Amino acid sequence: MNLFGNESPDQPKKSSQLADENIFTVSEITSHIKNILEANISSLWIKGEISNYKKHSSGHMYFTLKDENSSLLCVFFRQFNNYLRFEPENGMEVMCYGQIKVYERSGQYQLYVNQMRPLGIGELEIAFRKLKGKLEEEGLFDEFHKKSIPEYPTRIGIVTSPTGAAIQDMKNVLSRRFPVSILLYPARVQGDEAAREIVGGIREFNKRKNVDVIIVGRGGGSIEDLWPFNEEIVAREIFASKIPIISAVGHETDFTISDFVADLRAPTPSAAAELVVPERTALLSTLGSYAERMQSILNTRVHEYSSQCRELSYRLERRHPENVLMNYSQQLDDLQMRLKDSLGYLVDIRFDLEEMKIKFLQSLKNSCIDKNNKLMNDLSAQMRYAMSDNYTKSHNRFINLSAKLEELNPLKILKSGYTLTKKGERILNTIKNVALDDSLEIHFYDGTCKSIVTEVQEKPENEMQ
């Protein structure tokens, strides 16, 4: 079957004249194009910008590579992208290595990617920056979480390769500077399994709790060699450690994620050994200086306390009970003599006071008591006269007022022949308030009577005048 014959375009055939072998199905033509592409285009590198990136739940990545004129569909299956050290993003410039194939179901050609590398900066650098930013945002680098390194550790745990130069350098420095016990957890520090073994060492020391501080590190190398110390599982295990950790990876210019998470970063393994323990000679010199200062302070204190003891001894001697008793006895004798003299003096004063008292009372009687008695008698006479006069005046006034009151007594008026007429509780003083058949109460000097009005006669006004 010849799909691409050499017939001249000047010789068109009518559809009715087409042979059956010149009619193809969609699947046949798509399969033929697929064979041509795969047979004539081998695996190649293609660069472009990522767009429409999507990572499926299966782990497969689908995206489009594009430049200013064209675009190319791409698929990056999980078995190939599983070890990709960075996450592709839209707009990222990359180089993809793979084969051009046709996806027969849709009839589209696409690039089946086997490898991907970023343009500009390396793949590992991108992964480093991304993980560093993520952990920093979570707070794993904060000084707040960092534990202090013991000043004088006695047991040091080291997680590193047992055959590398780093462990030998650390042992030499530690033996020279300060005698401590070293516990080595052998772990690979390079390769795919290195990160898990480093994590295992940190966990083992935390489980046993048999060291004061842990050193995690290795010697220098490329970024690929140091990569286990940039793994996320190593960083999180360092952060979770209850035992302080010193990160000592590579050379002084090398920085790894573990350096930022660890409680202390050492530029090299040898520097870590120098930082973790004090220098023995310097420490002995410092201790000697402290000993001299303590001896000087001790001598000064002994001298001061000796002086104080002598002073206290002198004071104690002065206050000895026998001396104090003798002193008090002498003072008692002196007081008794003074008391005796004072008693004689008091007797003399008493006699003088008695004599003065007699003279004073006599003088007081003559001058004050007699004079006051005369004054009191005069005042009593005046008071009796005033009271008598006042009583006489008040009695006369009372008699006058009684006579006037008697003149005004209504009973006396009634006794003269007058009466008092009441209608109910009302006293009548005019005939106008009286009507026929009214019941009236008439009061006399010596009693009352009741009457019924049978006739009312009112005086003319001219007679009342």
Secondary structure, DSSP 8 states (H G I E B T S, - for coil): --SS----TTS---GGG--GGG---HHHHHHHHHHHHHHH---EEEEEEEEEEEE-TTS-EEEEEE-SS-EEEEEE-HHHHTT-SS---TT-EEEEEEEEEEETTTTEEEEEEEEEEESSS-HHHHHHHHHHHHHHHHTTT-GGG-----SS-SEEEEEE-TTSHHHHHHHHHHHHH---EEEEEE---SSTTHHHHHHHHHHHHHHHT--SEEEEEE----TTTTGGGG-HHHHHHHHH-SS-EEEEESSTT---HHHHHSSEEESSHHHHHHHHS--HHHHHHHHHHHHHHHHHHHHHHHHHHHHHHHHHHHHHHHT-HHHHHHHHHHHHHHHHHHHHHHHHHHHHHHHHHHHHHHHHHHHHIIIIIHHHHHHHHHHHHHHHHHHHHHHHHHHHHHHHHHHHHHHT-HHHHHHTT--EEEETTEE--SGGG--TT-EEEEE-SS-EEEEE--------HHHH-
